[in-house]
């Protein structure tokens, strides 16, 4: 019955609620001392992915999948890199298509269900390196990609991939998408929408006629954006079809390695169904930890360079 007790309870006193715990680390937190070596690889459909490596000569590798409109430079990625490097573990943060500073070649972008790109990265790592063990991790959207990948691979997963851990993850994408309709979450919806609209405009100019750019300024919410743009680019019927098919909640039962999901109960971007309590109670491999506090990708520890999620991922992934 892997419902785990948690020791996280005390963010800074002025982090008054889940919104403070989400927004303030995103603005204030800096992780220094991380440098990457970039490698660009080709995808099976003649696109490319940028991989950012931080190697310390480790025998093990942590592979990190970032969040929506994030990249390898986000504080949550750099925090994992620095902490795991200190423990002599190499880290690879892969950038989703159009993320990491370059627009991609093909007429698609990325989404929560695009585990095919994570599969390309894993296959590249397995073919080019000789690690004794590999850990998978994901934050927010990257957590959904990770869970989708693990579920799709099932028993076919490489035995070198030993454990996985994700946090602030929309395990049930339809309910997570519904949180962006709340008036209290207008800030997040506008932030993400602004970035995605710019990227969709760039993609429309790259491929004239691919999407209706005249419609773009009229889009008011994620349901409209995902129906008019995300779904059409990636082969889904509409937003609801995209949310259902890209959601990992139907695949977690097929995961074959020990996997941690760390989701704070006060995460403003996760719906109730993103906490798979019933399944975790019946599973021997899915471990669910639900601190009362933490926000979305926050988990700040006062006067600490690293957050609670980073320490927990290190502890869970490296336990024997």
N, C-alpha and C positions, 0 to 999 in steps of 0.2 A: 504494500500500500504506500507507494512513494509520494505522499504529501509531506513535504519537508517543513520542519520548523525553521524559523528565520531569526537571525540575530540583528537584523537592521531595524532600527526604530527611531533614531535621533538625527535627522538632518539639521542644518543650522537653524537656530531658533526663529530667524526672520523668514524662513521658507514656510509661509503660512498655510499653503495647501498644495495640491497636485500641480496647479498651474505655475506657482512660484518654483516648485521643485523641477519642473520641466524647462521653463523658459530661462531662468537665471543661469544654470550651468551652460546652456547653449550660448549665452551671451558672454559670460565671464570666464568660463574655464579655458585655460591654455595648458597644453602639454608640450613642454620644450624637450629638445634633445632627441627628436625622432627624425631620421633621414631615410629616404627610400632610394632604392635602385629600381628604375622602371624597366619593365619588359613588355613589349607589345606582341600579342599572339593573334593568329587568325582563327576565325570561327568557321564551322562547316558551311555557312551560307555566305562566305567571302566578306564578312565584316571583321572587326577587330575588337579586342579587349585589352585595356591597359592594366597590367599587374604591377603592384608596388610591393617590393620585397624589402624586408629588414632582417638581414642575416647576421647571426652571431656565431656561426659554426655549430649550431645545435643539431642534435640527432633527431629531434622532433620538430613538427611544424604546426603552427596554428594558422588556419585559413579563415579570414574574416570577410563577411558579407555586410556591406553598409546599408543604411536606411534610405528612405525615399528622398531623392534629390540630395543625397549625401555623396561622399567620396572618401578616399583614403586620408584626407586631411581633417576630417571631422574629429572633434575632441574624443568622442567615444572610440574611434578607431585608433587614434594615436595613444590613448590610454592603455588599450590592450597591447599594442605593439611594445610600448615601453616596459610594461609590467612583465610580459612574457619574455622579452629579451633579457631582462634582469635575471630571469630564471634559466637562461641559456637555451631558450626555445626560439627558433626562427619564426618569423611571422610574414604572411602574405596577405595583403589587403587587395582584393580585386575590385576594379571600378566597373559598374554596370555600363552598358552602352549609353553613350552621350554624357556620361559622368567622368569626372577626373580631368576636365579641361579640353576635351575634344568631342565634336559631334561625330557620331558614327556614320558609316557609309550607307547602310541599308535603310529602307523605308519603315523601320520599326524602332522602338525605343527599348523599354524594359518595364517590368511590372513584378508584382509579388509572386506570380506563378512562373516566371521565366527561369526555372531551374535548369533549363537546357544550357544556359551560359555558365552556370556553376558547374555543370557536368563537364563542359569544355575545359574549364580551369582545372578541375580535379584530374581529368585525363592527362592534361599537359604536365601537371605536377608529377603524376605517377610515371610518366614516360621519361621525364628529364631529370628526376632527382632520386635519391635513395635514402629517404628518411625511414627511421625505425618505426615511427608512428605519426599519424596525422590526426589533428583535432579540428572539427568544424565549429564555427561560431557565427552568430548573426545578430544584428541589432535592428529592432523594429521591422521594416520591410525585409531586410536581409535575414532576419530570423524566419520569416515566412518562406523565403526562398530556400533556406536551409532545411526546414521541416519538409517542405515539398520535395526537395531532392532526396532526402533520406527515405521518405515514404515511397517515392517512385522507384528508388533503387532496391529497397527491401533486402531480400537475401542476396541480391547481386552486388551489394556494396563491397568495395574493396576491403579486405581484412586489415589493411594498413590504417583505415579510418576507424579509430578505436572508441571515441566518445564525441559527443556534440553538446553544445549549450547555447541557448539563445535568451535574449531578454527584451522586455518591452515589445513583445511580438504579437501581432494580430493573428492569433491562431484561428479565429473565425472572422474572416475578412468582411462578410456582410454586416456583422454587428459593429465592427471597427469603423467601417465606412459610415454607418449610421451616426456615430458620434460626431462626425464633422458637420452634421445638420443641426447640431445644438447651437443655440445662440451664444452660449458660453465658450464655444470652440471656434468662433468666427476668426480669431487671430490666426489659428493654425491653418484653417481652410484658405484664408487669403494668402498666407505665406507660401504654402505649397502651390496654390493655384497660380500665383504670379510667376513662380519659377517655371512651372510646367507649360504655361501659356507661351512664355518666351521660347522655350525649347520646341514646342509644337510649331510656332511661327517659323523657326529656323528650319525645321524638317519640311514644312510646307514650301518654303522657298527652295530648298534643296531638291524637292521633287514636285514641281508645279502640277497642280491638279490632284495631288494625293489626298489633301484634305481641304475643306471649305474654310479658308482663312477669314472670309468675311463673317463667318459665324462665330469665330473665336472671341471677338470683343463682347458678344452677346451672352456668352456662357456665364451663368451666375453661380453655379455650384458644382460639386464633384460628380453628382449623378449625371448632369448634363455633359460635363467634360468627358467623363468616362464613356458615355454613350456615343457622343459625337466624334470622339477622337481615339481614346485608348482602345475601345472595343473594335472600332473599324480598322485601326492599324494592325491589331493583333488577332483578328479572326473571331471575336466574340460577338454575340447578337446585340447586346446592350450592356449597360452598367451592371444590372442585376446578374446577368449571365457571367460577366467578367468576375464579379466579386465571388460568386459561387465556385466557378471553375478554378480560379487562382488561389482559393483559400486552402490552407493546409489541414483544416479540421477533418476532412474526409480521408486523409492519408496518414495521420499520425499513428493509426493502429498497425501500419505496416513497417514502422521503424524497428530496426533490428539491433541497434546499439544503445547503450545507456545515454539518455538525452535529458538535459535539464531545461526547463522553461521557468524563467524568473520574471514574473509580471507583478508589478505593484498594484495593490487594490485601488489606489487613488490615481491610477494612470488615466488622464482625461481622454486618451485616444483609444482606449480598449473597452469594448462592450462586455456585457456579462458572460457571453459565450466564449470569450477569449481566455477563460480560466477553466480548462477541461478537468474539473475536479473528479467527476464520476469516472472518467476514463483513467485518470492517474491512479485512483484508488484500486482499480482492477488490473493495473499494468505492473510488470516487473521491470520495465525499461524506461518508462517516461516518468521523470521526477519533476514535480510541480512545487515551486516555492512562491508564496504570495505575501510579501511584506505589506503591512498596512500603508506604509509610506514609500516614496521613491519617485513618483511622477513618471513621466515618459523619458527614458534614457537619462534620468537624473541620478538617484541613489547617492547623493553627495554625502561624504563623511567630513565633518568639520576638521580643518587643518590637515587634511590628507591629500596627497597628490593624486591618489587613485580613488575611484568610487567603489561602493560596495559590490556592484555587479561585476566589476573587473576582478576583485578579490575572489568572489564566489566562483566565477568561471575558471579562474586559475586553480582553485581548490578542487572543484568538481572534475575538471578535465584531467588533472594530473594525479588524481588518487589512484592507487593500485588496487 
